[in-house]
Amino acid sequence: EENRRLYDRMAEAFRAPRPAGVVAEDFEVTAVEPSRAIPCRRYLPEGVDREGPMVLYAHGGGFVLGGLESHDDACAGIAELTGLEVVAVDYRLAPEHRHPAQGDDFEAAFEHVAASGRRVIVAGDSAGGNLVGALVLRRRAAAGPKPAGQVLIYPGLGGDRTKGSYIEMADAPLLKAKEGETYAGIRTGGTLTEAQRNDPDMAPLRAADLSGLPPAFVVTAHIDPIRDDGAEWARRLTEAGVPAEHRD
């Protein structure tokens, strides 16, 4: 709870004013097994096409922190700059709700907004980027609508923690490698097992095949232990024949 309070204070201190012309509406997505209402927030820029493409957004915060308020300015900014409707998902957090609760909520929200036949781009940062990677893998194997695109912003995707950026940037100022490992453990209620580390639903990079996924735009932060995860995701997508652009 202290960690959440500090994170929310930091988000509030950095929050930009909501752009003029962007209207926000709160609503809930009803889901089952378990029965629950998932809070969401819709951002509508001026002149938006309510039947055109849209963005579904999963916030970062290690699956433990954050929510609709922490990423309000980011989502409003995406709406303003793209002219698209953006829907932010307030998925359940660990440790109160362990994996796969977070991914289940994001997928339920996707199914809700895609049910009308609209093209939905899934996007997220950090832990939210992980949920994006897991969702596109889930939907590839499922009946029904598929994401039209994927945007991953400094995602943690379960890469090799013994080399590369995990070592080079182990003591990065805002997120140290050992802190990322702690959050991953909280997500499951304990230390990650080998099976969990190799489960693509938790670690999308562990998927054997990335073919058939939607086009991707991947952003990484250079001074970040998980930087190589995003680069590797983009590289493997390209090798699998999926259009992917990576910006570090």
Buried (B, 14 or more C-beta within 10 A) or exposed (E): EEEBEEBBEEBEEEBEEBBEEBEBEEEEBEBEEEEBEBBBBBBBBEEBEEEEBBBBBBBBBBBBBBBBBBBBBBBBBBBBEBEBBBBBBBBBBBEEBBBBBBBBBBBBBBBBBBEEEBBBBBBBBBBBBBBBBBBBBBBBEEEEBBBBBBBBBBBBBBBEBEEBBBEBBEEBEEBBBEEBBBBBBBBBEEEBEEEBEEBBBBBBBBBEEBEEBBBBBBBBBEEBBBBBBBBBBBBBBBEBEBEBEBEB
